[in-house]
Amino acid sequence: MTSRLKSMIEAVFDEDFESVETAGTFSEIESWDSLNYIRLVVAIQAEFGIELTPQEIQQIKSIPAIREILKARGLQS
């Protein structure tokens, strides 16, 4: 994992990466809501210079899911 994903996650959730990573899914995080979901989608697109498809956006439920999306696009997280 690169610091790009770590920094992005910490900025969106305003929490340490490790505390977010230990949650099975983002819905288990107290601060998770629809606004953070949108912020996360926008942050991923901006940080990695991609346009996520609606299907990819629906898959964003955890850090491993984000890594899989980026891997499928040939990007390193």
Secondary structure as UniProt FT lines:
FT   HELIX           3..13
FT   HELIX           17..21
FT   HELIX           26..28
FT   TURN            30..31
FT   HELIX           34..48
FT   HELIX           54..59
FT   HELIX           63..72
FT   TURN            73..74
//
